[in-house]
Amino acid sequence: MAQEDTASGRMTRVLGFALGIAGAAFLGIELPGMLEQMAGNPWWWLVPAIIAIPGMYAAMMVASVWGSARAVRMICGAYPILYIPVVAALPLAFEQGRLPPITMPWPLLIGSGTIITASFVLPLRGLVPIAIAYAALHAMGTSWAQHGVPAGWAIREGISIAMIGVIFAAMIRSVQANAATIDSESAALRAGATERVRETAISQERDRLDALVHDTIVSTFVAACSRAPLPAVRESARGSLETLDSLARSDDGDEPVGAREVVARLRQTVGDVREDFGFHAVVDDPGATYRLEVVRMLQEVIAEAARNSVRHAGEDARRGLLVHCGPGFVSAMLADNGAGFDPTRIPPRRLGIHTAMRGRVAIIEGAGLDIDSAPGEGTTVTVTWSSTNE
C-alpha cells in the first residue's frame, strides 16, 4: 500500500496542515509588533529568520495540501535545524534591553513549535535535548532583548514554553502511534482475508478434482464392474484418460465463451455420454458471452446429470437437453421420463449429486441448481447462471 494511503500518511498531512495554520494564525495576530521589531533587525539576520519561521509554516501547509506526508516530515524535521541558529543569534540582531518589559523578541513568539515539529520525526526521548536547548535559548534571548527583566523570570518563561511544546509533541506522537496501530491492524486483516480466500480457492479446487475423479475414473470402474461390453469399458477408460490429461494441460484462461459455443459444448457434452439424447437450444442474443468458469460448470454438471440418467433412468427412457442462452443468463435443463428417485433421500456419501453437481454450482456466484424427481415420474435437472444473482 502506498504511504499516502495509510492512516499514518493521512494523519501526518492533517497534523502538518493544522500546525501550519496555527503557526501562521499566531504570527498573523502578532504581525504589527513583529513588523515594528523587524525594522531594527539587520537584513543578514532578518532574511534567514523570515525563511526559517513564517516561511516554514507556510511550507507545511503547502506540503500538506499539495505534497505528501514525506514532504511534511522533511519540513518539520528541518524546522528546528533552521530555527535554533536564528534564536542563538538574537544578541546579534537585537540591541541589549531594546524591548520594553513583557515583550519578547518576535522569533520567540512561537518557539514551542520547534519542539512540536520535531515530534514528527523523533521519538519523545529525542525531544528532550531540543526542549532543553530551546528553554536555554529562550531565557537567554529574553534576558538580552527585554529591558529590566529578572533572570529568574526569563528562565521560568523558557521552561514553561518548552513544556508546552513537549505536551503538544506528546499528543502528536500519541496520534501517530494510534495511526500506526490502525495501519498494522489493517495489514493483518488484509493478510487474513487473503489467506482465507486462498484456502477457499484450494478447497474449491479440491472439490472440483474430487468431482472429476468421480466423473472419470469411478465411471470407468462402474462400467467394468457392471460387466459392460469390453468396447464400452475401453471407450470409458479412453474418455477418462483424455479428461485427466486435459486437466493436467489446462490453464485458467479468462477468455469469455460465446453463446453459440456454449450451445455446441453442451450438445457435445451429452453426445459424448450417449448419442440418442434429444437436444434443443434457444439463443436470444448470439453476441452474449459467459465466463469460462461458468461454462465449465454447466458442462460438468450436465455431464454428471446425463451419466446418472443413463445409469438409473432405464434403457427405455427418453432423454433430452434444452439450452437457453441470453444476455446475462444461461440455463440448461436435462430431463428424462425414467425411473426417477427421491432427491431428499440421497445420502451424503454419494458424490454424484452432492459433489459433482451441487458442489460445482455452489462455488460459482450467480449459479443455481434444481433437481425435480420422484419415483416413477422421471427426473429433471436444471442448472442456471445469471449475472443479476452475483
C-alpha positions in Angstrom: 0.0 0.0 0.0 1.3 3.5 -0.9 2.4 5.5 2.1 -0.1 8.3 1.3 -3.0 5.7 1.5 -2.2 4.7 5.1 -3.7 6.1 8.2 -0.2 7.3 9.2 0.3 9.1 6.0 -3.1 10.8 6.1 -2.7 11.8 9.7 0.7 13.3 9.1 -0.7 15.5 6.4 -3.7 16.6 8.7 -1.4 17.3 11.6 1.1 19.2 9.4 -1.7 21.3 8.0 -3.1 22.1 11.4 0.3 23.1 12.7 1.0 25.3 9.7 -2.4 27.0 10.1 -1.8 27.5 13.9 1.6 29.0 13.3 0.5 31.3 10.5 -2.5 32.4 12.5 -0.5 33.2 15.6 2.1 35.1 13.7 -0.6 37.0 11.9 -2.1 38.1 15.2 1.3 39.4 16.3 2.2 40.9 12.9 2.1 44.6 14.0 4.5 44.0 16.8 6.7 41.8 14.6 7.0 44.5 11.9 8.0 47.1 14.5 10.7 44.8 15.8 11.8 43.8 12.3 12.5 47.4 11.5 15.6 47.3 13.8 16.9 43.9 12.7 19.8 43.7 10.3 18.9 42.2 6.9 21.6 39.5 7.0 19.8 38.0 10.0 16.2 39.0 9.1 16.1 37.2 5.8 17.1 33.8 7.2 14.8 34.4 10.2 11.8 35.0 7.9 12.6 31.9 5.9 13.1 29.8 9.0 9.9 30.9 10.8 7.0 32.2 8.7 8.3 30.5 5.6 8.5 27.1 7.2 4.9 27.2 8.5 3.7 28.2 5.0 5.7 25.3 3.6 4.0 22.9 6.0 0.5 23.9 4.7 1.6 23.6 1.1 3.2 20.2 1.6 0.1 19.0 3.5 -2.3 20.1 0.7 -0.4 19.6 -2.5 2.6 17.5 -1.3 2.9 14.3 0.7 3.4 13.0 4.2 7.1 12.6 3.5 7.4 16.2 2.5 5.6 17.3 5.7 8.0 15.2 7.8 11.0 16.6 5.9 9.9 20.2 6.5 9.1 19.6 10.2 12.5 17.9 10.7 14.2 20.8 9.0 12.4 23.5 11.1 14.4 23.0 14.4 17.7 23.0 12.4 16.9 26.4 10.9 15.2 27.9 13.9 17.8 27.2 16.6 20.6 29.1 14.9 18.3 32.1 14.3 17.4 32.2 18.1 21.1 31.7 19.1 22.0 34.8 17.0 19.4 37.0 18.8 22.1 39.0 20.6 23.5 40.0 17.2 20.1 41.1 15.9 18.6 43.0 18.9 20.2 45.7 21.0 20.5 44.8 24.6 17.5 46.0 26.6 15.9 47.4 23.5 12.4 45.9 24.0 10.0 47.0 26.7 9.2 44.6 29.6 7.0 41.6 28.9 7.7 42.0 25.2 9.8 39.0 23.8 11.7 39.0 20.5 9.4 38.0 17.7 11.2 34.7 16.8 10.3 33.5 20.4 6.6 34.1 19.9 6.0 30.6 18.6 9.2 28.9 19.8 7.3 25.9 21.2 6.7 25.0 17.5 10.3 23.9 17.4 9.6 21.0 19.7 6.3 20.2 18.2 7.6 19.9 14.7 10.5 17.8 15.8 8.0 15.2 17.1 7.1 14.4 13.5 10.5 12.7 13.1 11.8 12.0 16.6 10.5 9.9 19.5 9.7 11.6 22.7 13.0 10.9 24.3 14.7 12.5 21.3 12.8 15.7 22.0 14.4 16.2 25.5 17.7 17.8 24.2 15.7 20.1 21.8 13.4 21.2 24.7 16.4 21.9 27.0 18.2 23.8 24.2 15.1 25.8 23.4 14.5 26.7 27.1 18.0 27.9 27.5 18.0 29.9 24.3 14.6 31.4 25.1 15.8 32.6 28.5 19.0 34.0 27.0 17.2 35.9 24.2 14.5 37.3 26.6 17.1 38.4 29.1 19.2 40.1 26.4 16.4 41.9 24.5 13.9 42.9 27.2 14.6 45.9 29.4 15.0 45.1 33.1 13.7 41.5 33.0 14.8 39.4 36.0 16.9 36.4 35.1 14.8 34.1 37.1 11.6 35.2 35.3 13.3 34.6 31.9 14.4 31.1 32.9 10.9 30.2 34.1 9.4 31.6 30.9 11.7 29.5 28.8 11.0 26.3 30.8 7.2 26.8 30.7 7.1 27.4 26.9 9.4 24.4 26.4 7.0 22.3 28.5 4.0 23.5 26.4 5.9 22.3 23.3 6.6 18.9 24.9 2.9 18.4 25.9 1.7 19.1 22.3 4.5 16.9 20.9 3.4 14.0 23.2 -0.2 14.5 21.8 1.1 14.3 18.2 3.2 11.2 19.0 0.1 9.5 20.5 -2.0 10.3 17.4 0.8 9.0 15.2 1.1 5.8 17.3 -2.6 5.2 17.0 -2.5 5.7 13.2 0.4 3.2 13.0 -1.7 0.7 15.0 -4.6 1.2 12.6 -2.2 0.5 9.7 -0.8 -2.6 11.4 -4.3 -4.0 12.2 -5.5 -3.2 8.7 -2.5 -5.0 7.2 -3.2 -8.0 9.4 -6.8 -8.0 8.4 -5.9 -7.9 4.7 -3.4 -10.7 5.1 -6.0 -12.8 6.9 -8.6 -12.1 4.2 -6.1 -13.1 1.5 -5.3 -16.3 3.4 -9.0 -17.1 3.7 -9.5 -16.5 0.0 -6.6 -18.8 -0.8 -7.9 -21.5 1.5 -11.3 -21.2 -0.1 -9.8 -21.5 -3.6 -7.9 -24.6 -2.5 -11.0 -26.1 -1.0 -13.0 -25.4 -4.2 -10.3 -26.8 -6.4 -10.1 -29.9 -4.2 -13.9 -30.4 -4.5 -13.7 -29.9 -8.3 -10.9 -32.6 -8.6 -13.0 -34.9 -6.4 -15.9 -34.5 -8.8 -13.6 -35.1 -11.8 -12.3 -38.3 -10.3 -15.9 -39.4 -9.7 -16.9 -38.5 -13.2 -14.0 -40.2 -14.9 -12.2 -42.9 -13.0 -15.2 -44.0 -10.9 -17.3 -44.2 -14.1 -14.8 -46.5 -15.7 -14.7 -48.7 -12.7 -18.5 -48.9 -12.6 -18.6 -49.8 -16.3 -16.1 -52.6 -15.7 -17.8 -54.0 -12.6 -21.2 -54.0 -14.3 -20.0 -56.4 -16.9 -20.4 -53.9 -19.6 -19.2 -55.0 -23.1 -15.4 -54.7 -23.4 -15.6 -52.0 -26.1 -17.7 -49.8 -23.8 -15.2 -50.3 -21.0 -12.4 -49.3 -23.3 -14.3 -46.3 -24.5 -15.0 -45.2 -20.9 -11.3 -45.7 -20.0 -10.2 -43.7 -23.0 -12.5 -40.8 -22.1 -11.3 -40.9 -18.5 -7.7 -40.6 -19.6 -8.4 -37.8 -22.0 -10.3 -35.9 -19.3 -7.4 -36.3 -16.8 -4.8 -35.5 -19.4 -6.7 -32.3 -20.4 -6.9 -31.3 -16.8 -3.1 -31.6 -16.5 -2.6 -29.4 -19.5 -5.4 -26.9 -18.8 -4.9 -23.3 -17.8 -7.3 -21.0 -16.2 -7.6 -18.5 -19.1 -10.2 -15.8 -18.8 -11.3 -15.6 -22.4 -15.2 -15.4 -22.4 -17.2 -18.0 -24.3 -19.8 -17.0 -26.8 -23.5 -18.2 -26.7 -23.2 -20.4 -29.8 -20.1 -22.0 -28.5 -21.9 -22.7 -25.2 -24.6 -24.5 -27.2 -22.1 -26.5 -29.1 -20.2 -27.5 -26.0 -23.3 -28.7 -24.2 -24.5 -30.6 -27.2 -21.2 -32.3 -27.4 -21.3 -33.0 -23.6 -24.5 -35.1 -23.8 -23.4 -36.6 -27.1 -20.3 -37.9 -25.5 -22.4 -39.7 -22.9 -25.0 -41.1 -25.2 -25.8 -40.4 -28.8 -29.6 -40.6 -28.6 -30.1 -37.6 -26.4 -32.7 -35.1 -27.7 -31.4 -31.6 -28.0 -32.9 -28.1 -28.4 -31.4 -24.7 -28.0 -32.7 -21.1 -27.8 -30.2 -18.3 -28.3 -31.7 -14.8 -27.6 -28.5 -12.9 -28.1 -25.8 -14.6 -30.3 -23.3 -12.0 -29.1 -23.7 -12.9 -25.5 -20.6 -14.2 -23.7 -20.0 -16.0 -20.5 -17.1 -16.6 -18.2 -15.1 -19.8 -18.8 -15.7 -21.0 -15.3 -19.5 -20.6 -15.7 -19.4 -22.6 -19.0 -17.2 -25.3 -17.5 -19.5 -25.6 -14.5 -22.5 -26.1 -16.9 -20.7 -28.8 -18.9 -19.6 -30.7 -15.8 -23.0 -30.6 -14.1 -24.9 -31.6 -17.3 -22.4 -34.4 -18.0 -23.0 -35.8 -14.5 -26.7 -35.5 -14.9 -26.6 -37.3 -18.3 -24.5 -40.1 -16.9 -26.9 -40.5 -13.9 -29.8 -40.7 -16.4 -28.1 -43.4 -18.4 -27.3 -45.4 -15.4 -30.5 -45.1 -13.4 -33.4 -44.0 -15.6 -33.7 -47.3 -17.5 -32.9 -48.4 -21.1 -36.3 -47.4 -22.4 -36.3 -43.9 -21.0 -36.2 -40.9 -23.4 -33.8 -38.1 -22.6 -33.3 -34.6 -23.8 -31.5 -31.3 -23.1 -32.8 -27.8 -23.5 -30.3 -24.9 -23.5 -31.4 -21.3 -23.3 -28.8 -18.5 -23.7 -29.5 -14.8 -23.3 -27.7 -11.6 -22.2 -26.5 -12.1 -18.7 -28.1 -15.6 -18.2 -27.9 -19.2 -19.4 -29.8 -22.3 -18.4 -29.5 -26.0 -19.2 -32.4 -28.4 -18.5 -31.8 -32.1 -18.8 -34.9 -34.3 -18.5 -35.8 -38.0 -18.8 -39.1 -40.0 -18.3 -37.3 -42.8 -16.5 -37.5 -44.4 -13.1 -37.0 -41.3 -11.0 -35.9 -41.1 -7.4 -36.4 -39.1 -4.2 -33.7 -36.3 -4.1 -34.2 -35.8 -0.4 -33.1 -39.3 0.4 -29.7 -39.2 -1.3 -27.0 -40.0 1.3 -24.1 -37.5 1.7 -21.6 -40.2 0.7 -22.9 -40.3 -2.8 -20.6 -37.9 -4.7 -22.6 -37.7 -7.9 -25.2 -35.2 -6.7 -23.5 -33.7 -3.6 -20.1 -33.1 -5.1 -20.2 -33.4 -8.8 -23.3 -31.3 -9.1 -24.2 -29.3 -6.0 -20.6 -28.7 -5.1 -19.7 -27.3 -8.5 -22.7 -25.0 -8.6 -22.0 -23.7 -5.1 -18.6 -22.3 -6.0 -19.9 -20.2 -8.9 -21.6 -16.9 -7.8 -24.9 -16.5 -9.6 -25.4 -20.2 -10.3 -28.3 -22.3 -9.2 -29.3 -26.0 -9.4 -32.8 -27.6 -9.2 -33.4 -31.3 -9.2 -37.0 -32.3 -9.7 -37.7 -36.0 -9.4 -40.0 -38.6 -7.8 -40.0 -42.4 -8.0 -41.7 -43.5 -11.3 -42.0 -39.9 -12.6 -38.7 -39.2 -14.3 -36.1 -36.6 -13.4 -35.4 -33.1 -14.5 -32.1 -31.3 -13.7 -31.9 -27.6 -14.3 -28.7 -25.7 -13.9 -28.7 -21.9 -14.3 -26.5 -18.9 -14.1 -27.4 -15.2 -14.0 -25.3 -12.1 -13.7 -28.0 -10.4 -11.7 -27.6 -13.0 -8.9 -23.9 -12.4 -8.5 
